[in-house]
Amino acid sequence: MHSRRDPILGLPNFPIAHSRAVARLAYSLAKAIPLPEEQARAIRNGAYLHDLGKVAIPPEILDKPGPLERHEWHVVYEHPAIGTRLSRALAPLSGCGSLILSHHERWDGNGYPNGLKGRQIPIASQIIAIADAFHAMTSDRPYRKALSIPAALQRIRECAGTQWSEEVVMALMRIVQAHPNQAETVPGRSRGTDRDQERFQKDRAIHRAGPFRR
């Protein structure tokens, strides 16, 4: 991952703590599948930058406490494409673009921005998507407590074959089973409320995007 000297850490709205947690879990998922070390490291970097596009979304949308209007959701839908363009403009990050672009695609084709389906979605983006969702589900929020790991896994299992592939769901199950009775050691497991993790996490059922928004 990138060091504290990395200029992206000074960008407004960049969710550092959330991104680091998702990156840790994504790396562990890549190794559990298993994928080669070089690819796992690339996935870790892409996961760290998956919400880079948030830096271009106005604070009044990011911080809005109530439901978003349709035109505001259109702005939100742009963040994968914005993040891709930003990453490609920065030479050290240029290899992360395709991973960032597809992290809100769904296995059943009902994701965004391109409506990719099944194996059309890069395995790296599939991994980032489920890592992002797991961290969202198991993180405290001002309006709800974190789900327990068993409850989060149940939700994820229910979406196997629709939101995520069976392959990445089973990889997540193996990681969690490797940490029985040690919830805090699961990679990417949140330890508490972090304001920069709150954005895009509210339970807004739109665009059939799954049980939790990320």
Residue pairs with C-beta under 8 A, 6 or more apart in sequence:
1 20
1 23
1 44
1 45
1 48
2 8
2 9
2 45
2 48
8 14
8 49
8 52
8 90
8 93
9 16
11 52
11 55
12 55
12 59
13 54
13 55
13 57
13 59
13 62
13 199
14 51
14 52
14 54
14 55
14 196
15 51
15 54
15 196
15 197
15 199
16 196
17 194
17 196
17 197
18 51
18 135
18 139
18 194
18 196
18 197
19 47
19 48
19 49
19 50
19 51
20 48
21 135
21 188
21 189
21 190
21 197
22 47
22 48
22 50
22 128
22 131
22 132
22 135
22 188
23 44
23 45
23 47
23 48
23 131
24 44
24 187
24 188
25 47
25 131
25 134
25 135
25 175
25 186
25 187
25 188
25 189
26 43
26 44
26 46
26 47
26 127
26 128
26 131
26 188
27 40
27 41
27 43
27 44
27 47
27 187
28 175
28 187
28 188
29 43
29 127
29 130
29 131
29 168
29 171
29 172
29 175
30 39
30 40
30 43
30 44
30 124
30 127
31 37
31 40
32 171
32 174
32 175
33 123
33 127
33 167
33 168
33 171
35 43
35 123
39 124
42 95
42 96
42 99
42 124
43 99
43 124
43 127
43 128
45 93
45 95
45 96
46 96
46 99
46 100
46 103
46 124
46 125
46 128
47 99
47 127
47 128
47 131
47 132
49 83
49 87
49 93
49 96
49 100
50 83
50 99
50 100
50 103
50 128
50 132
51 79
51 83
51 200
52 82
52 83
52 86
52 87
52 93
52 100
53 78
53 79
53 80
53 81
53 82
53 83
53 84
53 86
53 100
54 62
54 79
54 83
54 199
54 200
55 82
55 86
56 78
56 79
56 82
56 86
57 75
57 76
57 78
57 79
57 82
58 75
61 68
61 72
61 75
61 76
62 199
62 200
63 199
64 72
67 204
68 76
68 204
73 206
73 207
76 200
77 112
77 113
77 207
78 113
80 100
80 101
80 102
80 103
80 104
80 112
80 113
81 101
81 113
83 100
83 101
84 97
84 98
84 100
84 101
85 97
86 93
87 93
87 94
87 96
87 97
87 100
88 94
88 97
98 122
98 124
98 125
99 122
99 124
99 125
99 128
101 113
101 114
101 125
102 114
102 116
102 121
102 122
102 125
103 125
103 128
103 129
103 132
104 111
104 112
104 113
104 129
104 209
104 214
105 111
105 112
105 114
105 115
105 116
105 117
105 120
105 121
105 125
105 129
106 117
106 121
106 162
106 163
106 164
106 208
106 209
106 210
107 117
107 118
107 121
107 126
107 161
107 162
107 163
107 164
107 165
108 117
108 161
108 162
108 163
109 115
109 116
109 117
109 118
110 207
110 208
110 209
111 121
111 209
112 207
112 209
118 165
123 167
123 168
126 164
126 165
126 167
126 168
127 168
127 171
129 163
129 164
129 168
129 214
130 156
130 164
130 168
130 169
130 172
131 188
132 214
133 156
133 163
133 164
133 210
133 212
133 214
134 152
134 156
134 172
134 188
135 188
135 189
135 190
135 197
136 197
136 201
136 212
136 213
136 214
137 146
137 147
137 151
137 152
137 155
137 156
137 211
137 212
138 146
138 147
138 148
138 149
138 152
138 189
138 190
139 146
139 190
139 193
139 194
139 197
139 201
140 146
140 190
140 192
140 193
141 193
141 198
141 201
141 202
142 193
142 198
143 202
144 203
146 190
147 155
149 176
149 183
149 186
149 189
153 172
153 173
153 176
155 211
155 212
156 164
156 169
156 172
157 169
157 173
158 211
159 169
159 210
159 211
160 166
160 169
163 210
175 186
175 187
176 186
179 185
179 186
183 189
184 191
190 197
200 213
200 214
201 212
201 213
201 214
202 213
203 211
203 212
203 213
204 213
206 213
